[in-house]
Amino acid sequence: MAWISQNIGTIIVCLLLFGIIAAITVSLIKKKRRGESSCGCSGCPMSDSCGKKE
């Protein structure tokens, strides 16, 4: 129990980072399932062909 109380700050930061990474991953998976491009290149010249299957 002393180990947890000594490292509570590190544990909280790790849990927050894990939550952020999980949220990003879920968002990317949802976009992929909807057929949206996740590359973020909507303003580039090749945006018409980006993320589309041939």
C-alpha positions as CSV (number, residue, x, y, z in Angstrom):
1,M,0.0,0.0,0.0
2,A,2.9,2.3,0.7
3,W,4.2,1.8,-2.9
4,I,0.8,3.1,-4.3
5,S,0.8,6.2,-2.1
6,Q,4.4,7.0,-3.1
7,N,3.7,6.7,-6.8
8,I,0.1,8.0,-7.0
9,G,1.2,10.9,-9.3
10,T,2.9,8.6,-11.8
11,I,-0.1,6.2,-11.7
12,I,-2.6,9.0,-12.4
13,V,-0.5,10.4,-15.3
14,C,-0.1,6.9,-16.8
15,L,-3.9,6.3,-16.6
16,L,-4.6,9.7,-18.3
17,L,-2.2,8.9,-21.1
18,F,-3.7,5.5,-21.6
19,G,-7.2,7.0,-21.7
20,I,-6.1,9.6,-24.3
21,I,-4.5,6.9,-26.5
22,A,-7.6,4.7,-26.2
23,A,-9.9,7.5,-27.2
24,I,-7.7,8.3,-30.2
25,T,-7.6,4.7,-31.2
26,V,-11.4,4.3,-30.9
27,S,-12.0,7.5,-32.9
28,L,-9.7,6.2,-35.7
29,I,-11.4,2.9,-35.8
30,K,-14.9,4.5,-36.0
31,K,-13.7,6.8,-38.9
32,K,-12.3,3.8,-40.7
33,R,-15.5,1.9,-40.4
34,R,-17.5,4.9,-41.7
35,G,-15.1,5.1,-44.7
36,E,-13.7,8.4,-43.7
37,S,-10.1,9.3,-44.3
38,S,-8.1,9.7,-41.1
39,C,-5.0,11.2,-42.7
40,G,-6.3,14.8,-42.4
41,C,-5.2,15.9,-45.8
42,S,-8.4,17.6,-46.9
43,G,-6.6,20.6,-48.2
44,C,-3.9,18.8,-50.2
45,P,-4.0,18.3,-54.0
46,M,-4.4,14.5,-53.7
47,S,-7.3,14.7,-51.2
48,D,-9.7,13.4,-53.9
49,S,-8.0,10.0,-54.0
50,C,-6.9,9.9,-50.3
51,G,-8.4,7.0,-48.4
52,K,-10.4,5.6,-51.3
53,K,-10.0,2.0,-52.4
54,E,-9.3,1.5,-56.1
